[in-house]
Amino acid sequence: MGLEVQRQVGVAIEYKGKLLRKRLVLDLLVNGEIIVEVKSVEVYHDIFQAQLLTYLRLTKKHLGLVINFGEKYVKDGVHRVVNGY
């Protein structure tokens, strides 16, 4: 489909002007703009959206998806997270 998808992307994190040794690892990065976090749990928790929102803020990106493959239908496990709109 012409999309560039990167898996397990390591991202350096800067906190209070200092670069942290621990890197953030994104499950998927689509076209360098959309972060996709993949889960496989029976019970979805709002903490997954909070986690992705933190990733979006740290990377200065605006759109992400949490996809939970633990749902009966995958379409029910897709959650959109937006930063700054």
C-alpha positions as a Python dict, from the first residue, in 0.01 Angstrom:
ca = {
    (1, 'M'): (0, 0, 0),
    (2, 'G'): (305, 226, -9),
    (3, 'L'): (331, 274, 368),
    (4, 'E'): (669, 274, 539),
    (5, 'V'): (645, 66, 857),
    (6, 'Q'): (927, 30, 1109),
    (7, 'R'): (918, -226, 1393),
    (8, 'Q'): (1072, -195, 1739),
    (9, 'V'): (1196, 160, 1685),
    (10, 'G'): (1429, 286, 1957),
    (11, 'V'): (1382, 653, 2043),
    (12, 'A'): (1620, 857, 2258),
    (13, 'I'): (1448, 1045, 2540),
    (14, 'E'): (1548, 1387, 2665),
    (15, 'Y'): (1441, 1490, 3015),
    (16, 'K'): (1516, 1834, 3162),
    (17, 'G'): (1778, 1893, 2894),
    (18, 'K'): (1961, 1564, 2951),
    (19, 'L'): (1959, 1256, 2729),
    (20, 'L'): (1852, 946, 2922),
    (21, 'R'): (2042, 619, 2882),
    (22, 'K'): (1721, 415, 2857),
    (23, 'R'): (1561, 435, 2512),
    (24, 'L'): (1191, 421, 2442),
    (25, 'V'): (1094, 132, 2211),
    (26, 'L'): (789, 184, 1989),
    (27, 'D'): (610, -127, 1859),
    (28, 'L'): (540, 21, 1515),
    (29, 'L'): (604, 356, 1351),
    (30, 'V'): (406, 420, 1032),
    (31, 'N'): (540, 676, 782),
    (32, 'G'): (746, 829, 1061),
    (33, 'E'): (431, 989, 1203),
    (34, 'I'): (185, 738, 1353),
    (35, 'I'): (278, 529, 1656),
    (36, 'V'): (105, 193, 1688),
    (37, 'E'): (115, 6, 2019),
    (38, 'V'): (15, -359, 2002),
    (39, 'K'): (-149, -539, 2295),
    (40, 'S'): (-305, -881, 2344),
    (41, 'V'): (-511, -875, 2662),
    (42, 'E'): (-861, -989, 2751),
    (43, 'V'): (-937, -678, 2956),
    (44, 'Y'): (-842, -343, 2804),
    (45, 'H'): (-712, -80, 3049),
    (46, 'D'): (-710, 297, 3001),
    (47, 'I'): (-345, 294, 3107),
    (48, 'F'): (-260, 175, 2753),
    (49, 'Q'): (-395, 502, 2611),
    (50, 'A'): (-210, 702, 2876),
    (51, 'Q'): (111, 519, 2788),
    (52, 'L'): (68, 594, 2418),
    (53, 'L'): (-13, 959, 2490),
    (54, 'T'): (314, 983, 2683),
    (55, 'Y'): (498, 830, 2386),
    (56, 'L'): (334, 1083, 2153),
    (57, 'R'): (436, 1374, 2375),
    (58, 'L'): (795, 1252, 2413),
    (59, 'T'): (836, 1202, 2038),
    (60, 'K'): (640, 1517, 1946),
    (61, 'K'): (401, 1315, 1729),
    (62, 'H'): (26, 1377, 1706),
    (63, 'L'): (-149, 1048, 1626),
    (64, 'G'): (-131, 694, 1760),
    (65, 'L'): (-328, 372, 1775),
    (66, 'V'): (-352, 109, 2046),
    (67, 'I'): (-454, -220, 1886),
    (68, 'N'): (-565, -497, 2121),
    (69, 'F'): (-569, -839, 1960),
    (70, 'G'): (-729, -989, 2270),
    (71, 'E'): (-1076, -875, 2165),
    (72, 'K'): (-1319, -1109, 1991),
    (73, 'Y'): (-1308, -882, 1685),
    (74, 'V'): (-995, -679, 1613),
    (75, 'K'): (-1207, -380, 1505),
    (76, 'D'): (-1333, -357, 1865),
    (77, 'G'): (-975, -342, 1992),
    (78, 'V'): (-862, -34, 1796),
    (79, 'H'): (-829, 283, 2007),
    (80, 'R'): (-722, 616, 1857),
    (81, 'V'): (-508, 851, 2067),
    (82, 'V'): (-447, 1213, 1968),
    (83, 'N'): (-190, 1455, 2108),
    (84, 'G'): (-241, 1828, 2077),
    (85, 'Y'): (-554, 1865, 1863),
}
